Amino acid sequence: MRATVEELTLATDCKITPEQANKLRVIKAHFDALTFCKGNLDQLITELGKEFQEEQKLVQAVPDFKNPITTCVSSSTL
């Protein structure tokens, strides 16, 4: 989403049609739901990753594998 929730709120302070207002409410609700789900997903990934911390440290000892994302991508392609 390009605009933040605050920017949408400021934009809606101007006159908008009831249909536009309803659509903005739906968009905001979807944005809030996605933000909530993203937080839950991040938490689950962190919890699942704890099991493999030793393996991650071993792989990250390789000079080009310092980034945890690189480690994940490399391990999934092997």
MDTraj code that builds the backbone (N, CA, C; nanometers):
import mdtraj as md
import numpy as np

residues = "MET ARG ALA THR VAL GLU GLU LEU THR LEU ALA THR ASP CYS LYS ILE THR PRO GLU GLN ALA ASN LYS LEU ARG VAL ILE LYS ALA HIS PHE ASP ALA LEU THR PHE CYS LYS GLY ASN LEU ASP GLN LEU ILE THR GLU LEU GLY LYS GLU PHE GLN GLU GLU GLN LYS LEU VAL GLN ALA VAL PRO ASP PHE LYS ASN PRO ILE THR THR CYS VAL SER SER SER THR LEU".split()
xyz = np.array([
    [0.0858, -0.1170, 0.0000],
    [0.0000, 0.0000, 0.0000],
    [0.0898, 0.1223, 0.0000],
    [0.0679, 0.2105, -0.0918],
    [0.1545, 0.3273, -0.1044],
    [0.1264, 0.4326, 0.0022],
    [0.0021, 0.4549, 0.0321],
    [-0.0340, 0.5561, 0.1320],
    [-0.0426, 0.4905, 0.2692],
    [-0.0016, 0.5659, 0.3696],
    [-0.0140, 0.5145, 0.5058],
    [-0.1569, 0.5363, 0.5541],
    [-0.1906, 0.4737, 0.6629],
    [-0.3248, 0.4890, 0.7195],
    [-0.3483, 0.6351, 0.7572],
    [-0.2449, 0.7007, 0.8104],
    [-0.2585, 0.8418, 0.8480],
    [-0.2857, 0.9289, 0.7250],
    [-0.2180, 0.8983, 0.6146],
    [-0.2408, 0.9750, 0.4917],
    [-0.3825, 0.9539, 0.4401],
    [-0.4325, 0.8315, 0.4527],
    [-0.5706, 0.8058, 0.4104],
    [-0.6692, 0.8821, 0.4976],
    [-0.6405, 0.8884, 0.6266],
    [-0.7278, 0.9619, 0.7184],
    [-0.7292, 1.1094, 0.6825],
    [-0.6122, 1.1649, 0.6544],
    [-0.6059, 1.3055, 0.6142],
    [-0.6817, 1.3281, 0.4837],
    [-0.6698, 1.2342, 0.3915],
    [-0.7378, 1.2484, 0.2632],
    [-0.8891, 1.2422, 0.2802],
    [-0.9363, 1.1648, 0.3769],
    [-1.0804, 1.1513, 0.3953],
    [-1.1412, 1.2683, 0.4703],
    [-1.0575, 1.3567, 0.5253],
    [-1.1110, 1.4755, 0.5911],
    [-1.1787, 1.5680, 0.4903],
    [-1.1396, 1.5555, 0.3638],
    [-1.2069, 1.6322, 0.2583],
    [-1.3403, 1.5628, 0.2303],
    [-1.4201, 1.6272, 0.1482],
    [-1.5502, 1.5685, 0.1181],
    [-1.5330, 1.4516, 0.0218],
    [-1.5878, 1.3386, 0.0611],
    [-1.5887, 1.2210, -0.0253],
    [-1.7293, 1.1638, -0.0239],
    [-1.7571, 1.0843, -0.1251],
    [-1.8903, 1.0247, -0.1335],
    [-1.9024, 0.9115, -0.0320],
    [-2.0236, 0.8761, 0.0057],
    [-2.0420, 0.7629, 0.0978],
    [-1.9813, 0.6328, 0.0432],
    [-1.9909, 0.6148, -0.0879],
    [-1.9328, 0.4949, -0.1498],
    [-1.7806, 0.4940, -0.1332],
    [-1.7170, 0.6096, -0.1543],
    [-1.5720, 0.6190, -0.1370],
    [-1.5332, 0.5963, 0.0090],
    [-1.6116, 0.6514, 0.0993],
    [-1.5836, 0.6343, 0.2420],
    [-1.5925, 0.4870, 0.2810],
    [-1.6930, 0.4177, 0.2281],
    [-1.7079, 0.2760, 0.2575],
    [-1.5896, 0.1966, 0.2028],
    [-1.5481, 0.2285, 0.0811],
    [-1.4337, 0.1590, 0.0215],
    [-1.3071, 0.1836, 0.1028],
    [-1.2887, 0.3051, 0.1515],
    [-1.1716, 0.3352, 0.2337],
    [-1.1760, 0.2598, 0.3666],
    [-1.2952, 0.2436, 0.4231],
    [-1.3080, 0.1659, 0.5464],
    [-1.2691, 0.0196, 0.5224],
    [-1.3120, -0.0339, 0.4094],
    [-1.2775, -0.1723, 0.3753],
    [-1.1266, -0.1857, 0.3550],
    [-1.0674, -0.0907, 0.2842],
    [-0.9228, -0.0926, 0.2610],
    [-0.8481, -0.0872, 0.3934],
    [-0.8912, 0.0014, 0.4817],
    [-0.8244, 0.0140, 0.6116],
    [-0.8387, -0.1147, 0.6924],
    [-0.9560, -0.1759, 0.6882],
    [-0.9767, -0.3017, 0.7606],
    [-0.8861, -0.4115, 0.7052],
    [-0.8742, -0.4173, 0.5731],
    [-0.7859, -0.5163, 0.5117],
    [-0.6405, -0.4893, 0.5483],
    [-0.6016, -0.3633, 0.5468],
    [-0.4644, -0.3257, 0.5822],
    [-0.4345, -0.3654, 0.7268],
    [-0.5274, -0.3380, 0.8168],
    [-0.5090, -0.3748, 0.9577],
    [-0.4993, -0.5266, 0.9742],
    [-0.5825, -0.5998, 0.9010],
    [-0.5797, -0.7463, 0.9095],
    [-0.4474, -0.8011, 0.8575],
    [-0.3993, -0.7458, 0.7466],
    [-0.2709, -0.7900, 0.6916],
    [-0.1557, -0.7582, 0.7859],
    [-0.1599, -0.6426, 0.8485],
    [-0.0559, -0.6046, 0.9446],
    [-0.0551, -0.7015, 1.0622],
    [-0.1726, -0.7369, 1.1103],
    [-0.1850, -0.8324, 1.2207],
    [-0.1297, -0.9692, 1.1801],
    [-0.1677, -1.0155, 1.0610],
    [-0.1207, -1.1463, 1.0128],
    [0.0300, -1.1465, 0.9913],
    [0.0837, -1.0357, 0.9432],
    [0.2284, -1.0263, 0.9222],
    [0.3020, -1.0401, 1.0554],
    [0.2509, -0.9761, 1.1587],
    [0.3114, -0.9875, 1.2912],
    [0.3091, -1.1307, 1.3420],
    [0.1956, -1.1976, 1.3234],
    [0.1848, -1.3380, 1.3643],
    [0.2810, -1.4266, 1.2860],
    [0.2914, -1.4011, 1.1561],
    [0.3807, -1.4798, 1.0715],
    [0.5261, -1.4598, 1.1121],
    [0.5653, -1.3357, 1.1378],
    [0.7016, -1.3080, 1.1835],
    [0.7315, -1.3825, 1.3132],
    [0.6358, -1.3836, 1.4036],
    [0.6537, -1.4523, 1.5316],
    [0.6683, -1.6032, 1.5108],
    [0.5850, -1.6612, 1.4243],
    [0.5934, -1.8046, 1.3974],
    [0.7262, -1.8422, 1.3329],
    [0.7723, -1.7610, 1.2387],
    [0.8998, -1.7876, 1.1723],
    [1.0135, -1.7831, 1.2732],
    [1.0106, -1.6850, 1.3614],
    [1.1141, -1.6737, 1.4643],
    [1.1130, -1.7958, 1.5555],
    [0.9944, -1.8388, 1.5975],
    [0.9839, -1.9558, 1.6856],
    [1.0335, -2.0823, 1.6163],
    [0.9969, -2.0998, 1.4891],
    [1.0409, -2.2181, 1.4159],
    [1.1912, -2.2147, 1.3895],
    [1.2458, -2.0951, 1.3701],
    [1.3883, -2.0805, 1.3426],
    [1.4766, -2.1091, 1.4622],
    [1.4216, -2.0994, 1.5828],
    [1.5008, -2.1251, 1.7038],
    [1.5571, -2.2668, 1.7040],
    [1.4840, -2.3581, 1.6442],
    [1.5262, -2.4977, 1.6396],
    [1.6553, -2.5152, 1.5587],
    [1.6803, -2.4249, 1.4650],
    [1.7934, -2.4393, 1.3742],
    [1.9010, -2.3333, 1.3947],
    [1.9084, -2.2739, 1.5118],
    [2.0051, -2.1665, 1.5361],
    [2.1490, -2.2131, 1.5187],
    [2.1813, -2.3303, 1.5654],
    [2.3189, -2.3802, 1.5534],
    [2.3568, -2.3998, 1.4066],
    [2.2654, -2.4545, 1.3277],
    [2.2913, -2.4739, 1.1854],
    [2.3085, -2.3396, 1.1147],
    [2.2256, -2.2413, 1.1522],
    [2.2371, -2.1086, 1.0916],
    [2.3716, -2.0461, 1.1233],
    [2.4174, -2.0596, 1.2463],
    [2.5476, -2.0039, 1.2842],
    [2.6588, -2.0694, 1.2037],
    [2.6491, -2.2001, 1.1826],
    [2.7496, -2.2722, 1.1064],
    [2.7528, -2.2243, 0.9614],
    [2.6360, -2.2108, 0.8998],
    [2.6288, -2.1650, 0.7608],
    [2.6746, -2.0202, 0.7504],
    [2.6402, -1.9370, 0.8484],
    [2.6777, -1.7958, 0.8440],
    [2.8267, -1.7749, 0.8681],
    [2.8975, -1.8801, 0.9076],
    [3.0425, -1.8700, 0.9227],
    [3.1101, -1.8588, 0.7861],
    [3.0416, -1.9014, 0.6801],
    [3.0932, -1.8867, 0.5438],
    [3.0853, -1.7389, 0.5083],
    [3.1939, -1.6796, 0.4531],
    [3.1985, -1.5341, 0.4308],
    [3.0805, -1.4749, 0.3538],
    [3.0298, -1.5416, 0.2513],
    [2.9218, -1.4837, 0.1703],
    [2.7826, -1.5113, 0.2261],
    [2.7727, -1.5773, 0.3391],
    [2.6435, -1.6159, 0.3939],
    [2.6144, -1.5483, 0.5274],
    [2.6491, -1.4228, 0.5418],
    [2.6243, -1.3507, 0.6671],
    [2.4768, -1.3158, 0.6853],
    [2.4082, -1.2926, 0.5750],
    [2.2681, -1.2521, 0.5789],
    [2.1788, -1.3746, 0.6034],
    [2.0913, -1.3711, 0.7039],
    [2.0026, -1.4860, 0.7305],
    [1.9130, -1.5217, 0.6126],
    [1.8749, -1.4228, 0.5330],
    [1.7907, -1.4503, 0.4155],
    [1.8687, -1.5345, 0.3153],
    [1.9959, -1.5024, 0.2959],
    [2.0806, -1.5793, 0.2058],
    [2.0893, -1.7234, 0.2533],
    [2.1007, -1.7415, 0.3814],
    [2.1066, -1.8756, 0.4394],
    [1.9790, -1.9529, 0.4083],
    [1.8645, -1.8894, 0.4240],
    [1.7361, -1.9552, 0.3979],
    [1.7226, -1.9926, 0.2513],
    [1.7567, -1.8993, 0.1625],
    [1.7445, -1.9245, 0.0190],
    [1.8389, -2.0364, -0.0218],
    [1.9620, -2.0330, 0.0267],
    [2.0601, -2.1355, -0.0088],
    [2.0170, -2.2727, 0.0403],
    [1.9668, -2.2801, 0.1613],
    [1.9278, -2.4098, 0.2163],
    [1.8054, -2.4662, 0.1454],
    [1.7187, -2.3800, 0.0943],
    [1.5996, -2.4304, 0.0263],
    [1.6306, -2.4760, -0.1157],
    [1.7426, -2.4302, -0.1732],
    [1.7769, -2.4695, -0.3094],
    [1.8696, -2.5896, -0.3130],
    [1.9239, -2.6280, -0.1980],
    [2.0166, -2.7427, -0.1952],
    [1.9439, -2.8735, -0.1942],
])
top = md.Topology()
chain = top.add_chain()
for i, resn in enumerate(residues, 1):
    res = top.add_residue(resn, chain, resSeq=i)
    for name in ("N", "CA", "C"):
        top.add_atom(name, md.element.get_by_symbol(name[0]), res)
traj = md.Trajectory(xyz[None], top)
